Amino acid sequence: MDILKFITAGSVDDGKSTLIGRLLYDSEAILLDQLEALHASNRKNDDGSIDLAILTDGLKAEREQGITIDVAYKYFETDKRKFIIADAPGHIQYTRNMVTGASNAALAIILIDARKGVVEQTTRHSFLVSLLQIPQVVVAVNKMDMVDYSEDVFKQIIADFKKLAAKVNLDNVTYIPVSALKGDNIVYPSSKMSWYLGDSLLQHLENVEITIDDSSAHARLPVQWVVRPQTDALHDYRGYAGRVSSGSFKVNDKVTVLPSGFSSTISKIEVYDKQPEEALAGMSVTVHLQDNIDISRGDIIVNSAGQPQLSNVIEADLCWMDTRPLDTSLTYLVQHNTKTIRCKIQEIIYKVNINTLEKDFDEEFKLNDIGRIVIKTAEPLAFDPYQVNKANGGAIIIDSRTNVTVGALMLRQSVE
Amino acid sequence: MSKYRLDYLDELEAEAIYILREVAGQFEKPALLFSGGKDSITLVHLALKAFRPGKFPFPLVHIDTGHNFEETITYRDEMVARIGEKLIIGHVQDTIDEGKVIEQKGKNASRNPLQTVTLLDTIAKHKFDACIGGARRDEEKARAKERIFSVRDEFGQWDPKRQRPELWDIYNGRIHKGENVRVFPISNWTELDVWNYIRRENIPLPTIYFAHQRDCITRNGQLMAASPFLNMDADDIVEKKNVRFRTVGDMTCTAAVESYAFEIDDIINEIASSKISERGARMDDKVSEAAMEDRKKGGYF
């Protein structure tokens, strides 16, 4: 059994919390004491039924205001799969939270209110899903009960969304008509929409195929820690510990260590007391090399035949996440894999109005702004373009005065 | 591209090991908070996988309320001897003796809330900059929002509105002097995941997790172990029950469940079919809807 992490993009008005609540409730992921608390709550739907949205509320302020402020994680499972939901807020002032939730998701559910169709926030959510390169997308057309379960309405929304998808480069889109409030096509297929022959949302989540990049060309192992017991028995033991971020390594593979450029051959792969022949993306391993070369935390081991770009001037997409605007005169820190070094944002190329997708040449880069920039780093970064290899193309910007994470970078290409 | 993906336990394990190694790489003086419960026992096992054949780059730290299940302490001492790592103990009794906290009175008296002060004192004394803990997001709704690297100010407080964005698997552990980070490597595990992992890895556990006979009293609809630490009165009736514990905390706040689960397979079946959440058996969470959130803001683990 594997794990599917997905994000839900939409706002309370679209019925996002109700949708998640319905998924949990109908898949019987809610326990008795939590159910008691739910029934005891004063919040009820107009028809007196329990308000499933309560299940996703976390913090006091969120309960008071009836909104989602921060990303909450919910867990449930069926016989086929385990699921982790990143429940992120959909309003524009929480764009950074959605970016955060989207960064780890393998699938995104974009919610559309059937009465309203494709609106400004649909554009925004679709743009973010594309920017973060979430591989699978579900468009859940919600509140079908309020448009008489009309096939025509559903079809029109699909047609409208396809135009948007083409503009933001979204592939792998699946469309499902649902009513989270009534439970149509969430867990159980709807009896009200016999014209829809596809899977219910949960069936789709259970069956959708998620692939991993196991090519040796993208074999990347950022070194986290060097294991050196320095005991008499293990005097010469020197293992490089880390998690394979993408691709795969095999014993006897020729590898290169970056940024130094030294090459060697993998002599052994260890996972505690086992010695697998292969280390695949996602595995935490300890690797041994034939030659004694200087490697420390912050270095990355790659397959010599498929090397990443190595540069200290890089074009990238940036999402700004701090209340203080970006200051191009300031030195920040960039954390990429296990390496943290100094950097400057050398140039703002443009910003994107994420509601209209128009380019904006306003100089100031403020909270929740997204755009294209050029970053200059104190040492070269060994990176892949985020579009090609997400695992080695994401980085964060840290404000060294506050130590807060202030930006998310999707690296694109070296600038000569 | 391949359809092959890691099995969920392998994926969760790999993620936790990755997080533990990030702690080792990013902090000067980390510590692993060890309670003797199954979650922190799992953390120790994961640390073995992350750092052997080397030593742990951190000591284990136990905040001891003095109101422990004897079985937990026996287990702790045996385990520390077996793995040969350093153990630091912070005693709630010392905090009481120093006059920093006052023992609660009355029928529901517990040392559970007092341990936050001992924890903060222990962190300050040893200048720990990161404390690894076994909390999971599925336990409670405030925890569902907490980051894997959760920054606390010098008073140990969690500010849910000022959490750092946590993107991909890049963890920002940079802090100012006096601050520390709580790190939760098994954030994404559920209770059942922990049990399935313990079974797969054959990890030994304290005996109180398994069904046994014990003198109990019933308080607020929950079964509590009769002990000298529990303030009892004439109304309390001591009965012998077949019980086990789903979480292991202070004896005064950890409720038992009636159970005939003698083996780990029985426990997994019991939990899989259970309709009550794990923290439903914790008196400390029953106080109010926001009980956990409030305690975390005050520096609780």
Interface residues (C-beta under 8 A of the other chain):
Chain A: M1 D2 I3 L31 L32 D33 Q34 A37 D57 G58 L59 K60 A61 R63 I69 D70 V71 A72 Y73 K74 Y75 E77 K82 I84 R96 N97 V99 T100 S103 N104 E209 I210 T211 I212 D213 D214 S215 Q224 W225 V227 R228 P229 T231 L234 Y237 A241 G242 R243 V271 Y272 L280 G282 M283 S284 R297 M321 L333 Q335 H336 N337 T338 T340 K390 A391 G394 A395 I396 I398 S400 N403 V404 T405 A408
Chain B: M1 S2 K3 Y4 R5 L6 D7 Y8 D10 E11 L12 E13 A14 E15 I17 Y18 R21 E22 A24 G25 L48 K49 A50 F51 R52 P53 G54 K55 P57 R137 D138 K141 A142 A144 K145 P160 K161 Q163 R164 P165 E166 L167 W168 D169 I170 N172 R174 I175 H176 S187 N188 T190 S274 K275 I276 S277 G280 E289 A290 E293
